[in-house]
Structures are given as structure tokens and as C-alpha cells.
């Protein structure tokens, strides 16, 4: 529990004990009578006022400050207006020779209001714990090799290419590559993965990981502002800025609701009083109405529910950029997947070369053309070739088609059937299920390579469960229809579109949106080459994008753990969040409306109104806390 919460709890306990003691003595012995004289009522006034100021001085200050800043109608104003008017009504009655009643109720209003505020603070603190765990990954320093010695430096002052040392127990301060040593890293704060990650020389390490066993030296690959830890912290810090429609509605609702309630209370106090002359009776009823009308339950519990949902997701290595995306994720009914690296492992290998008698030559030419690319398919070709390809060629990448390599009149075409057809090269089509790379030299067809990839082990289960929820699943790929059909059949994808260029994927999303305006489209990609589609969809989800610029900038949800089942987990969290939000809205409005009606017609008193307001708030807050549970 935070120090602030401990102080508030102590204030509540002390004030409550004083209040109970004063109230019991007052009800049993009548403090006004004990004090004696016409001004005997000043004794209970002074005692109750002491309790009131002890428990409510900060509420009074907030109300005064907000009024000075032009924000009049909020819950602080309502509580102060109701309680101070109750004091005023009791003083008016006592000054007129009547028995003062209402001092105790005025104190009770603020005591139980503060109880609700305490529950809110405590619940928010619990919801923040998951997000706070991410904030703890911020590194304090970096041990840098400079001028033959190790100096402690601020991570933002370390340049790319410098060597840093990470000792056991320290956080990795910057993204880089291990150049010396081997160790195990705790990556739970980044990916939600409980198992340590073993790294050695030439392994990439991400900032925010914790070195567990041995000293390692790391060559810095990214400056601090561009590092993984910086991106994650930026996402977390800005998540609250993007509110869900429901959250925005509640904010607008409270803005107009409070002035309307004050106006209704004023009418309840004035209109019947002018007719009956019973001013004290109707003012008392109006004050009860003000107390129970406080929108705390909605204003507190709705944002808390969304924040708890974002916190729950972060515990599992899922970063959500705002509550609006949590709401959209719950409503998503069309899931569109990239194929390579998303539905499939992205671990390619050369499975076949045709014709086999020209395998070495085909592989040599393909390796030359693919040598300048970092795509997984290109890496699989270079891995199969095994040696350094010839250099000196000018490489031109043809988006969605392949590569052209030229040197001194020697031209190599390496790509799919579109490239062959565009260049007028007669080729022999292959129908194997896999990525086919056709190779031509100086306009003459030489042969082809078959590159295969395997579906992710969890992909079939994810697709099956989404289909069972009546969501449509679609796969978009640049591969040929044979490969696409094979993968779609294995995984049970509802539909697929093949042979797509990057811009075609955006057009496909546009078409899905135009076909049904009610479609909420969730696109899942690898966050590297799918940035345009991630940005165009209603919810863009980046797979394994923790270290990718495209993932953190273009996606709305980032699955830091390279696991497709995170889609199901974030969807469960989103749906539970929305369910609890609507439960709180309906419950709060129904109970408050009922008590407001009873207060207006005089069936209930202010005590009932106090417990109604605080009770509804506490129940709504406790209900919101259920979001931050295990999934």
C-alpha cells in the first residue's frame, strides 16, 4: 500500500472512531442539552465540525480549486454542497429553537465519500502494478568501455558501436549484440515468458532484460531513444491518452449529468416549498438527492476497468496502446492474417532445386541476387549456398516480384512468375506447395528453387477458436495460390487471397471495410513489412514486434512474445473488460435512479443516500478489479 493510501486510511479510521463516539453520546445524552442554554447546539456543531474538517479538508480544497479553475460541477462540488447545506440546515433549525439534526449526516457524507475514494486509490494501485512492472525495466546506467576503462554513463549518452558490460543482476540498458560471454536473461518484463533466455556471442539482446548469471559484453546497436525499453515505456505512458468510446461517453455524461442533477435538486427544494411552506423538509430531500446522485461509481469504475484490462494484458507481454483498442478488440469480427512469419514460422529452407543437374549453378545465381536482402527467404538461399556469393552486382528489388542483379551486361532475374512474365522469360511452372523462386540468366530460364515454411504450432488452434466464435478469418499473402490454399487448408482459415503485392493488402482491407460497414477488422502481421496494413485496419496487431520500429509505430497492439495465442488472450481480456464496464453502468444507474426517486418523495433519508452512493461506488470498484485477474 502506498504511503498516501496509508495516511488516508489512518484519517478515515480516526475520523470514523471520533464520529461514532460523538454520535453515540449525542443520541444517548443529547449534547445540546448537556451544554445547556439556548446556544447549547454549538457544542455538537463544534465537535461534528472538527470531524468534518479532519476527514474532508482535501475535498473542500479540491472543490474550491476546481471552481477557481472554472470546473464547478464535479463530485467534490456535490459532496461539499450537500454536506455544508446539511450543516446549514441544522444550524438554521437550531437557531430557530428547534432540535439540531443533520450534523451527523453531514459528517457521514464526507466520511463515506472518502471511503469510496480510498477504495478507488487502492484499486487503481493494484491495476497499476502490472504496468509498473514494465516501468521498472528503465535502466539507470550503462557500463561503457572508454579509453581502456569501464565508466558508468547515462544510457542516453552511449553511442551506437560502443561496448558495454552488463554484470549479473543488472538490466541490459541498450539493444545490442553479445560480443563476449554467455548468460541467461530474465525477459519476463518484455515478453511475459517465465523461462530464462540463454544468450552467447552473436546473440541479440534487448534492453530491459535482466542479466541473471554471468558477465557479458555487448556492442550497442541502437541509441537509447530507439531502444526496445524506450519504445515500451513510451507506449505504456501514452496508453491512457487513447480512450474508448464508452470511456469518453462516461466523461461527457458526467459533464452534463452533474449540472442537471443540481438543477433538479434545486427544483425539488424550491417548488414544493413554495407550495407547502415546508422549506426544511424539501431542502433535506434535495440534499439527499444530491448525495446519491454523485456519479463517482461511473466516473471511477469505468476508466479503472479499462486501465485494469491494459494492466492485465501487459502481464502477459501484450502492449495495448489505449483503451479504445481494447474495446475494438472485443468487438472485432474479421481477423486478417499475414502468412509468412505470422501464421507460419518464417523459418525457410530450400527443399528442392529443379533441374537437379543444374542445382549448383541455380543456387549460385540465386545467392548472388538474394545477397543484398534480409528477407527470411533470401537468408534460406544464402544458408543453402554456404559460401560468400560473388559481389559487384547492382541489385534492384522489384516489390512483390523478386530481384534483378546486373554487372557488366550480365543480368540475373530471380523471383516469382510475375517477374518472369514481366521480363518475357519463358519458364517451366512448378506446382509444389511452397514458395517457388525462378532463376533466369541473360533472359534464359535456368531453373527454380522450392522454399518451404511450416505453420506455427499454435496457429491452427487460434484459427479454430476464432472460427468457433463466429469471427471470419482471412489470410493475405504474396505467395502463389497453391501455397496459400495448402496453408489455409491446414489451418482452417475461412478465406485467403494470394499473389498480393504490399499495396494489394491495403486494398483488400479497404474492400472488407466497404463490404460491411459493421466490420471491425483486426489485422495480424509481423510488424516489419506490413506497416501500411497495420495502420489501415481498425486494430493492428504486431507479432513478435518488440524490437521492431514498424511494430511499435504502426501497430495498436504489440505481442512481445512471439506467440499467436496472444490474440485469444487479449480478446478474452477485452471481452471481460467490456462486460464489467456495462455491468457497472447498468447497476450504477439503476440503483442510483431508484434511491433518487425514494429520496425525492421522502421515503429514504440522507443516511440511506450516503450508503447508497458509497455502496454502489465500492461495489463497482470491486467489480472493476476483477478485470485484473488471471487469464
N, C-alpha and C positions, 0 to 999 in steps of 0.2 A: 504494500500500500504506500502511495506517495505521501510525502510529508504534508502536503496541502490537504489531502484526504484525512490524515490522522488529526490534524488541527480542527477540521470541520467536524469530524466525529466527536472529538472532545467537547467542542462547543455545543453540539446537539445534546450530548449526554448531560452536561452541566445545566444547560438551559431547561431541558426536559425535567430533570430532578427538581430544580427550583420551581418550575411551573407547577408540577404535581403537588409539591409541598404547600405552595401558596394557595392553590385551588382547593385542596382538601381543607386547609384551615378556614378559608373563606366560606366554603359551603357548610362546614360544621358550625363555626362560631360567628360568621359574618364579620369580616374585617372592618366594615363601616361602623358597625355597632360597637366593636371593641375600641375603635379610635374615639368614638363619642363625638357629639356636636353635629351641627349642620354640615360641616366640612369633613366629616369622617370618611367620606368616599375618597378623599385624597390619598389615604393610606393604601388601599388596594390599587388605586391608579399608579402610585409611585412604584409599588412592588411589581405589578404586572408590566409597567413601562420599562423597568430595569431588565426583566427577562426579554422583553420585546427588542430592546436595543442590543442586548448581548447576542441574540440569535439573528437579528435582522439588519444590523448596521450596514453590511455589504449590499444587501438587497436595496435598501434605501439609497445608498450611494450610486448604485448602478442605474436606478430609476432616474435620479436627478441628473446624472451624467448623460444618459441617453436622451432625456428631454432637452438638455442643453445642446445636444448634437442634432436635434431635430427628429429623433426616433422616439416618439412618445408611446405608441401603443404596442407594448411588448408584455411578456409575463411579469417582469419586475414591476411595471406600472400597475398592472391589475392587482397583484398581491399587495402592494403598498396602498393603493386606493381603497381596496376592500378592508384591510386591517386598520388603517388610520381612520376611515369613516366609521368603523365599528367602535373604535376608541371615542371618536367624536360623538357618536350616538349615545354611548354610555354616559359620557360627561354631561351631555345635554339633559338626559333623563335625571341624572343625579342632581344637577344644578336646579332642576325644577321641583325637587323634593321627592322624586321617585327613587326606587332602588336601582343602583347602577348594575346593569347587566350587559355583558359584551366584552369586558376586559379580557376574560379568559379566552373567548373565541378569537379575539384579535391576535393574541399571542399564538394560539393554536394554528392560525392560518400560516404564520411565518415559520413556526417550528416544523410543521409537517411539509411545508414547501421546501425547506432546507433538507429534510429527509429525502425528498424526491431528487433534489439537486445532488445530494451525496451519492445516491444510487446511480444517477447518471454519470457522475465523475468516475465512480468505481467501475461501472460497466464499460465506459469508454477506455479506461485504463487497461482493462482486460482485453478489449478489442485491439488496442494498440500494441499489445505485447508481441504479436506475430510480426507486425510491421516493424516494431522496434528492433526485433532480432535482425532484420535486414539493415536497419540503420547502424547497427553495431559493426557492420563489416567495413565501415570507413576506416582506412589505415591512418595511423597517427604520424608515421615517419617511414623513411626508407634508408637502408644501409647501403651507401653508394661507394664504389671503388673510385677514388680520385687521387691522383698524384701518389700512388703507391700505398695509400692507406684507406681505411674504411671510415667514412664520415656519415653522421646521421643528418638527413636532409628531409625537408618537406616534400612529399610525393609530387606536388605540382612543380617543383623545381628540378626534377630529374628529366633528362632528355632521352629521346629515342636512341638506342645503341649503347647506352651506358650499362655497366654491370652492377647489379645489386645483389646483396647477400640476404637471405631470409633464414633466420635461425629458428630452431624448434620452438613452437608456441607463439610465433609471430604471424601476423596477417601478411599475405602477399600484397604489396602495396600497388603494383602496376602489372598490366598484362605483359607477358614475355615468354621467352623460350629458355628452358633449362640448359645451361652450358656446362655445368659441373655438379655432380652429386645425384643422389636419388632419395626420395622420401615418399611419405603418404600425406595426402592433403585432405582436410575436412572441408567438403564442399556443400554441406547441408544448407548454409545460408543462401547459396546461389541456386542450387538445383532441387533442394528438398531430398536429395539422395543421402541415406544414412550411412551407406558403405563408403569408407575412405577411398580416394582415388590415388593409385600408385603412379608416380612420375619419375622419369630419369632423363638423361641427356637427350636433347632434341624434342622433348615433350613441351607442348604449350601449357602454360599455367595462367589462370585468370585471377585478377585482383579480387580480394575479398575472401579467397580461400585461406585456410589456416594450416600452416606447416605443423605436422604432428610429430615427426620422428627425427629427421636429420637435416643438417645444414645443406642448402643448395645455393648455387649462384645462377642468376637469371639475367639474360640480356633483354633489356626493355624494348618492346615492340610498339607500344602506344603511349602517348603522353597521358597524364592523369585525366584531363578533361574528356579524353576519348576512350578511357579505360572502362572495363566492364563495371567496376564498382561505382564509378561516377555516373554511368548511364542508369544503373539500377536505382541509385539514390535519387536521381532526377525524376525518374518515373514515379517512385513512391511519394516524393514530396509534392508532385503536381497532380496526383491521382484525385485528391479531394476537389480540385477545381472543376472537374467534369462531372456534373450532377445528372442523375437520372431524371426522366420526365416526372416520375412520381415525386421525387425529392423536390424538384422545382415547383411542382404543383402545391406541395405542402407549404413551402416557403411563401408562395403567393397567397395561398389560402389563409395563412396566419396573418399576413399583412392586412387583408381586408376583413377577416373574421373578427379580430380584436376590436377595431373601432365600431363595428356593427353591434357587438355584444355590449360595449359600453353604452351605446345609444339605446339599446333595448332596456338595459338596466336603469338608465335614466328615466325612460318612459314608464317602467314598472314602478319606480319610486314616485314619480310626479303625477301621472294621470289618475290612478286610483285615489291618491292622497287628496287631490283637488276635489274629488267627488265625495270621499268619505271623511276627510279631515284627519285620518289616522296616519299621520306622517311617519311616526316611528315604526309602525308595523310594516309599511310598504318599503321604507328605506332599508329596513332589516332584510326583507325578502330580496330586494335588489342587490344588497351586498352578498347574500348567499349565492345569488345567481352569478355575480362577478367571480366569486371564488371558484365555483365549479366549472365556469366557462374557460378557465385558463387553458390554453392549447398545449401545455407542456408535454402531455403524453404523445402528441403527434410531432411537435417540433423537435423533441428529444429522440424519440424511439425510431423514427423513420431514417434520419441520417445515420444514427447509430447502427441500424440494421445493415445498411449498405456498407458502412465502414467495417463492420464485423465481417461481412462477406469478403471484402477485399483482403482483410487480415487473414481470414481462414484460407483463402487461395494462396497467399504469399507463403504460408506454412508448407505448402506442397510444391514450392518452386514455380508458382504461377503468378506473374505480374499482370495486374489489370489496371489500365491507365485511368479509369474513372468509373463511377457507379453507373453512368449511362451505358457503358459496355456490358456491365453485369446484367442490367435489365434487358438489353438486346440479346445477350447470350441465352437468357431464359426463354425468350420468345422466338429464337432462331428456328426456322423450319426448313431451310435449304442449306445443306453443308456441301461446299465445293472444295475438293482437294486437288492440290498439285500431286503429280505421281512421284517423280524422282526425288528421293530424299525425304518424302513425306509419307506416302503410302508404301514406298519401298525403302530398303536400307540405304540405297545410294552407294553400296559397295560393289562397283562394277568389276567385271573381269572379262577378258577376251576368251570366249567359249569355242569359237570356230573361225577358221580362215578359209575362204574359197577363192580360187582353187588351192588345194593344199600344196601342190608342187611349186607354187609361187609365194608360199607363206612368208618366207624371209623378206622378199622384195616388197610385198604388200605391207608388211609390218614396218619396214624401213621407211617407206614413203609416208605412211600414216603417222609415224613417230615424228618425222620432220614437220608435217603440217600441224600436229597437235602440240608441239613442243612449247608454244607460247601461251597455252591456255591452262587455266587452273580448274576447269570443269572435271568432275569425277570420271567422266568417260575418257577425257584426254589423259588423265592420270593412269587409267587402267591400260591404255595403249602403251604409254611410256614404261609402265611397270612390266608389261609383257615383252617389250623390246629389250629391256635390261641394260642397255648401254646408252651413252650420250649420243643423241641424233646429230646429224650434220647441221651446222649453223650457217648463217649468212643469208638465209631466205627472208624475203619480205612476206609477212603473214597478214592476210586480210580476212577478218571474220565476217561471214555473211549470216546475219541474225536469223536463227531458226533453220538454217540450211547446212552450214559447215564452214570450212576454211579453205582459202586459196593460198598456196605457198609459191613464191616466184623468186628465181635467181638466174640472172643472165640468160633469159629465154627459156629456162626450164620451169615448167608450170605443173604443180600438183593440185588436183582437186580432191578434197577429202570431206565427204559429207553424206547427206541423205539423198533420196531420189529427186527431191526438188532441185538440188544443186546440179545433179547430172542432167536433168531435163533443161534447166536454165542455160547450161553451157553446151547443150546439144550433144552430149556424150551418150552413145548407145551403151546400155548397161544390162546386166542379167539380174532381174529382180529376184530377191530372196524372200521366202515366206516364213522363216523361223520366228518364233516368239522371242523377241529381244530387239535391241537397238542395232540396226544394220548401218554400217559405215561403208560406203562405196568409195573406191580409190581409182583415180584416173591420172595418167601421166601424159602431158602434152596432147590432151584431147583424146587419148586412147584408154579405154577401160582396162584396168588391170585385175581387179578382184574386189572382195568385200571381207569385212570382219563382222562377226556376230558378238555383240556385247550384251551380257545378261546381268540382271539385277534380281534380287529376291524381295518379296513383300515383307514388311515388318511383321514380327510375330504377333503384335497386339492389334494390327490393323483390321484383321477380319472380325475380331470381337467388337471393336469400336464401331465398325460399319454396321454389323448385325444389330447392335443395341440402338444405334441411331435409326435404323430402318424400323425397328420394333416400336420406337416412339413416334412413328409415322412422319418422320422427317425424311425429306428426299436427299439422297447422296449422289453427287456427281463428281467425276474425275476429269480433270483437264490435263492434257499432255501434248508435248511436241512430238512424241513418238508416233510411229505409224499405227494404223487401225488394228493390225494383227496383234501387236504388243499390248495396246490399250485394251482390246477385247479380252485377251488372256488374263491380264491383271484384274480387270473388272469382274470377270467370271470367278476368279479365285477368291476375291474379297467380298463379292456380293453387292458391289456398287450398283445403284439404281440405273445410272446412265453414265455415258462417257463421251468426250469429244476429243478426237485425236488430230495429229498433224497441225497443231496450233503454233503460230508464232506468238511472241510475248504480247503484242497488241491484240491478237485474236482472243486471248484470255480475258482482257478487259472488255472486249466486245461481247463475249459470252456472258459476263456478269451483267452488262448493260441489258442484254436480251432477257436474262432471267428476271431482272427487275421490271422490265417493261411488260413481260407476260402476265405478271400478277403484282399489283401494287402492294399487296399484303405480304409479299415475300420478305422475310428477314434473312439476309444472306450472310452466312459465315464462311469466309474463305480461309483455308489452312494451307500454308506454304512454308518453304524452308527459310524465308526471310532474306534471301540473298538476291535472287533474280526475279522475285515475284512482288517487288515493292509496288508497282502500279496497281496490281490486282488487290493487294492487301489494303491499299488506300481507298480503292473504289468500292469495296464491299462494305456492308453495314458493320460487320465485325471482322477485322483481320487478325488471324492467329498465326504467330510465327513459331515454327517448330525448332527447338534447339537453338534459338537465336540469341543466347545470352551474350555471345561475343561478336555479334554481327551488327554493323551500323544499320543495315536495312531493317533488321528485325526490330530494333528498339525505336527507330524513327517512323517506320511505315505501319507497323502492327499496332493493334489496340490491346491485344492480349499476347503475352510472351510466355511460352512454355520453356522455362530454363532447362528443365530436364528433357532430354531428347526422347520423349515417350508420348506417343499419340493418345494414350489413355487419359492424359491430362484434359483432353476435350470433354470426356464424360464427367470427370471430377469437377471441372469448373462449371459445367452445365448443372450438376446436382447442387453445387453451392449457390448458383444463380437462382435456380428454381426455389430452393428453400428460402433464400433471402426474400424473393418476391412474395412468396406465400405468407411469410411472417409480417412483411410490410402491410399487406392487405388485411391480415388478421387484426393488426394493431389499429389500422384506420377504421375498420368497421366496428370493432369493440369499443374504441375510444369515443367515437361519435355517438354510438347507440347509448352507452351508459351516461355520457355527459348530457345528451339531449333529454333523457329520462329524468335525471336529477334536476336539470334546469327547469323542467316543467313543474316538478314537485315543489321546487323552491319558490317559483313564481306564484303558485296557488296556496303556499303556506303550509303544505303537508310536512315538509322537512325543515330543519333549522340549519344554522351555519356549521354546526359540528358535522352534520351529515354531509354537507357540501365539502368541507375540508377533507374528510375521509374519502369522499367520492373522487375528488381531484387527485389527491396523493395516491390513493389506492390504484386508480386507473393508470397513473404515471408509472408507479412501481411495477405493476403487472406488465405493462407494455415494455418497460425496460428489460425486465427479466425474460420476457418472451423474445426480445431482440437479441439477447445474449445467447440464445440457442443457436443462432447462426454460426457462432464461432466454436463449433463442436467438431468432432472427428467425422471424416468422410471416407 
